[in-house]
Amino acid sequence: MSTKEKVLELLAAAPEGMSGERLARNLGVSRAAVWKAVRALKARGCEIEGVTNRGYRLLRGADELSAELISAGCGLPAEVFAALPSTNIVARERAAQGAAHGTIIVANTQSSGRGRRGRSFVSGGLGVYMTVVLRPRIQGAGAALITTAAAVAVREAVLEVCGKDCAIKWVNDLYLGGKKVCGILTEAVSEVESGEIRSMVVGIGVNFRGVAADFPPELREKAGFVLEPGEGEAQRNELIARIASRLLERAEQLESREFMEEYRANSLVLGRRIEFVRGGRTYVATAVDIDDDGGLRILRDDGVRETINAGEISVKI
């Protein structure tokens, strides 16, 4: 059992509170180690207050994941793991084994989470790390829009559960207060002979609750959290269930593209100056529109109009 788990156990057994000195003495650690453990528990969703002359008092326990609560919230099968290298890896395995449309794989922590272009997804504070197995009834360009649909679904869920209004950075990131709080990675599993998409797995990582210090120093100005420790009553199980529900609803609209209006309305990039790299050359442009296939229409500074259908951009704030 880790120091933070032992601190939580002692505080749960002492509703009147316990001093940092007594906690340190009981556990045989320093008061600094107790303070660090309390801070980590707060990042996990525990509400712990400092009480004069009594030290720390537990107001609410940790936000623990539960497959039963997730399934009850959305009516979909869910599996919860304490730790995984990547929820997408397990979801692909479950998809190959015949997992049902809407199956949810969740981990409390990830050690090898990935973003687009093989970049690592750094897990900090208390996070939502989930993947949903989808079996779309549409192929081609429509199926390729699943990441766009997922961005809309996550934005809706965060607004409904946490009361926070995120903006969408083309094509697959959510931002709040100018900092990235969510990344999405979609992977398709196709038939070798026909090329037909058999299933898709949509990996979603949300920085749910924490503080800047939970990230490495190089990310603290770029990444943020949806909620601060102690802020709001939202729980991860509820958010995961809502994300999955909204994702399945939006996945039914791949052919009609009904979600594109909301995607455009909440875009972080439209009307802004952007940069992108192609063939080793950096271009500066203005983002003009997003078409119904998810392509970003731009006007380059050299006067050329074009549509970007893949790749990555940076927004000039």
Secondary structure by P-SEA (a helix, b strand, c coil): ccaaaaaaaaaaaccccccaaaaaaaacccaaaaaaaaaaaaaabbbbbbbcccccccccccccccaaaaaaaccbbbbbbcccccaaaaaaaaaaaccccbbbbbbccccccccccccccccccbbbbbbbbbbcccccccccaaaaaaaaaaaaaaaaaccbbbbbcccbbbbccccccbbbbbbbbbccccccccbbbbbbbbbccccccccccccccccccccccccccccaaaaaaaaaaaaaaaaaacccccaaaaaaaaccccccccccccccbbbbbbbccccccbbbbbbccccbbbbbcbbbbbbcc
